[in-house]
Amino acid sequence: MRRRRVTYRPSKVQGAFGVAVGAIFVVIGLVMVIPVFGLFGVLWTLVAVGITAMNAYQAFGKNYTGPQITIEEDELPRRGASPSPAPETHNHISSTALDVKGRLQQLKDLKEAGLLSQEEYDKKRQEILKGL
């Protein structure tokens, strides 16, 4: 099974837009929300200030490096499996050439090899069984 980690950093233009929108929410908080809702208005305004500050750092901060998308994949060991099993080679027959029993067995083998999630396995299994 694989686990994906995705890291995303917004661009400076997105940060500047966030500052403008955040400033509007701060003003709304000060002028309308605090007088009407009291303590909730203070919380609203503090959150708006925090979001505006974060966006200001993204837009104007000297240490901010700009847009970046990073995708990392980690191989996770299956339960009961050795931490780094040797890669197996299979000469699988095309699933269209197999009967239903063979297709279900091939599907089970793919799941046990960690190539399919439980959800993918269940969905494909239902498709195969509907074809009966």
C-alpha positions as a LaTeX table, in Angstrom:
\begin{tabular}{lrrr}
\hline
Residue & $x$ (\AA) & $y$ (\AA) & $z$ (\AA) \\
\hline
Met1 & 0.00 & 0.00 & 0.00 \\
Arg2 & 1.26 & 3.47 & $-0.78$ \\
Arg3 & 0.78 & 6.64 & 1.17 \\
Arg4 & 0.94 & 9.99 & $-0.55$ \\
Arg5 & 1.97 & 13.24 & 1.05 \\
Val6 & 1.18 & 16.41 & $-0.85$ \\
Thr7 & 2.65 & 19.76 & 0.14 \\
Tyr8 & 1.33 & 22.91 & $-1.50$ \\
Arg9 & 2.44 & 26.50 & $-1.06$ \\
Pro10 & 0.34 & 29.30 & $-2.57$ \\
Ser11 & 1.91 & 31.91 & $-4.84$ \\
Lys12 & 2.63 & 35.51 & $-3.86$ \\
Val13 & $-0.36$ & 36.70 & $-5.93$ \\
Gln14 & $-2.66$ & 34.36 & $-3.99$ \\
Gly15 & $-1.16$ & 35.71 & $-0.77$ \\
Ala16 & $-1.79$ & 39.32 & $-1.82$ \\
Phe17 & $-5.40$ & 38.47 & $-2.71$ \\
Gly18 & $-5.76$ & 36.80 & 0.70 \\
Val19 & $-4.48$ & 39.98 & 2.39 \\
Ala20 & $-7.13$ & 42.06 & 0.61 \\
Val21 & $-9.96$ & 39.68 & 1.48 \\
Gly22 & $-8.66$ & 39.26 & 5.04 \\
Ala23 & $-8.54$ & 43.03 & 5.52 \\
Ile24 & $-12.19$ & 43.23 & 4.45 \\
Phe25 & $-13.11$ & 40.57 & 7.02 \\
Val26 & $-11.16$ & 42.42 & 9.74 \\
Val27 & $-13.06$ & 45.62 & 8.97 \\
Ile28 & $-16.38$ & 43.75 & 8.97 \\
Gly29 & $-15.42$ & 42.24 & 12.31 \\
Leu30 & $-14.53$ & 45.60 & 13.86 \\
Val31 & $-17.49$ & 47.54 & 12.47 \\
Met32 & $-20.32$ & 45.00 & 12.45 \\
Val33 & $-19.60$ & 41.71 & 14.19 \\
Ile34 & $-18.04$ & 42.92 & 17.48 \\
Pro35 & $-20.81$ & 45.48 & 18.20 \\
Val36 & $-23.60$ & 42.99 & 17.42 \\
Phe37 & $-22.22$ & 39.66 & 18.70 \\
Gly38 & $-19.71$ & 40.73 & 21.37 \\
Leu39 & $-17.29$ & 37.94 & 22.28 \\
Phe40 & $-17.98$ & 36.01 & 19.06 \\
Gly41 & $-17.13$ & 39.19 & 17.15 \\
Val42 & $-13.78$ & 39.39 & 18.93 \\
Leu43 & $-13.05$ & 35.77 & 17.99 \\
Trp44 & $-14.13$ & 36.46 & 14.38 \\
Thr45 & $-11.82$ & 39.47 & 14.16 \\
Leu46 & $-8.85$ & 37.64 & 15.69 \\
Val47 & $-9.23$ & 34.77 & 13.21 \\
Ala48 & $-9.47$ & 37.28 & 10.35 \\
Val49 & $-6.31$ & 39.03 & 11.58 \\
Gly50 & $-4.49$ & 35.67 & 11.76 \\
Ile51 & $-5.53$ & 34.68 & 8.24 \\
Thr52 & $-4.56$ & 38.12 & 6.94 \\
Ala53 & $-1.15$ & 37.90 & 8.63 \\
Met54 & $-0.49$ & 34.45 & 7.16 \\
Asn55 & $-1.41$ & 35.68 & 3.68 \\
Ala56 & 0.76 & 38.78 & 4.16 \\
Tyr57 & 3.73 & 36.54 & 4.96 \\
Gln58 & 3.06 & 34.49 & 1.83 \\
Ala59 & 2.74 & 37.62 & $-0.31$ \\
Phe60 & 5.47 & 39.82 & 1.12 \\
Gly61 & 7.69 & 37.68 & 3.39 \\
Lys62 & 11.37 & 37.60 & 2.46 \\
Asn63 & 11.85 & 33.96 & 3.55 \\
Tyr64 & 8.79 & 32.71 & 1.67 \\
Thr65 & 9.93 & 30.79 & $-1.41$ \\
Gly66 & 6.74 & 30.91 & $-3.48$ \\
Pro67 & 4.62 & 28.26 & $-5.10$ \\
Gln68 & 5.64 & 24.65 & $-4.70$ \\
Ile69 & 3.87 & 21.33 & $-5.00$ \\
Thr70 & 5.63 & 18.26 & $-3.65$ \\
Ile71 & 4.24 & 14.76 & $-3.88$ \\
Glu72 & 6.01 & 12.05 & $-1.91$ \\
Glu73 & 5.07 & 8.40 & $-1.97$ \\
Asp74 & 5.99 & 6.05 & 0.84 \\
Glu75 & 5.73 & 2.31 & 0.57 \\
Leu76 & 3.88 & 1.04 & 3.63 \\
Pro77 & 4.41 & $-2.60$ & 4.62 \\
Arg78 & 1.32 & $-4.77$ & 4.91 \\
Arg79 & 0.41 & $-6.27$ & 8.25 \\
Gly80 & 2.41 & $-9.42$ & 8.87 \\
Ala81 & 4.67 & $-8.78$ & 5.88 \\
Ser82 & 8.41 & $-8.28$ & 6.05 \\
Pro83 & 9.42 & $-4.61$ & 5.99 \\
Ser84 & 10.92 & $-4.72$ & 2.49 \\
Pro85 & 9.77 & $-7.74$ & 0.54 \\
Ala86 & 11.58 & $-8.65$ & $-2.65$ \\
Pro87 & 9.70 & $-7.54$ & $-5.72$ \\
Glu88 & 7.73 & $-10.34$ & $-7.31$ \\
Thr89 & 7.31 & $-10.84$ & $-10.99$ \\
His90 & 4.06 & $-12.20$ & $-12.31$ \\
Asn91 & 3.11 & $-13.31$ & $-15.76$ \\
His92 & $-0.58$ & $-12.60$ & $-15.39$ \\
Ile93 & $-3.08$ & $-13.61$ & $-17.99$ \\
Ser94 & $-5.25$ & $-10.76$ & $-19.23$ \\
Ser95 & $-8.38$ & $-10.60$ & $-17.07$ \\
Thr96 & $-10.60$ & $-10.73$ & $-20.17$ \\
Ala97 & $-9.23$ & $-14.21$ & $-21.00$ \\
Leu98 & $-10.16$ & $-15.61$ & $-17.57$ \\
Asp99 & $-13.45$ & $-16.99$ & $-16.36$ \\
Val100 & $-15.20$ & $-15.37$ & $-13.38$ \\
Lys101 & $-13.37$ & $-17.53$ & $-10.84$ \\
Gly102 & $-10.01$ & $-16.66$ & $-12.42$ \\
Arg103 & $-10.81$ & $-12.96$ & $-12.54$ \\
Leu104 & $-11.84$ & $-12.98$ & $-8.85$ \\
Gln105 & $-8.62$ & $-14.82$ & $-7.94$ \\
Gln106 & $-6.55$ & $-12.33$ & $-9.94$ \\
Leu107 & $-8.35$ & $-9.45$ & $-8.21$ \\
Lys108 & $-7.67$ & $-11.02$ & $-4.80$ \\
Asp109 & $-3.97$ & $-11.43$ & $-5.71$ \\
Leu110 & $-3.74$ & $-7.76$ & $-6.69$ \\
Lys111 & $-5.30$ & $-6.70$ & $-3.37$ \\
Glu112 & $-2.99$ & $-8.96$ & $-1.35$ \\
Ala113 & 0.00 & $-7.55$ & $-3.24$ \\
Gly114 & $-1.04$ & $-4.10$ & $-2.05$ \\
Leu115 & $-1.87$ & $-2.83$ & $-5.52$ \\
Leu116 & $-5.57$ & $-2.25$ & $-4.78$ \\
Ser117 & $-7.25$ & $-0.59$ & $-1.85$ \\
Gln118 & $-10.17$ & $-2.30$ & $-0.09$ \\
Glu119 & $-12.56$ & 0.13 & $-1.76$ \\
Glu120 & $-11.15$ & $-0.55$ & $-5.25$ \\
Tyr121 & $-11.25$ & $-4.29$ & $-4.60$ \\
Asp122 & $-14.89$ & $-4.20$ & $-3.44$ \\
Lys123 & $-15.97$ & $-2.08$ & $-6.40$ \\
Lys124 & $-14.26$ & $-4.26$ & $-9.01$ \\
Arg125 & $-15.50$ & $-7.45$ & $-7.32$ \\
Gln126 & $-19.07$ & $-6.18$ & $-7.55$ \\
Glu127 & $-18.55$ & $-5.39$ & $-11.25$ \\
Ile128 & $-17.30$ & $-8.91$ & $-11.91$ \\
Leu129 & $-20.18$ & $-10.49$ & $-10.00$ \\
Lys130 & $-22.77$ & $-8.35$ & $-11.82$ \\
Gly131 & $-21.47$ & $-9.82$ & $-15.08$ \\
Leu132 & $-22.74$ & $-13.30$ & $-14.09$ \\
\hline
\end{tabular}
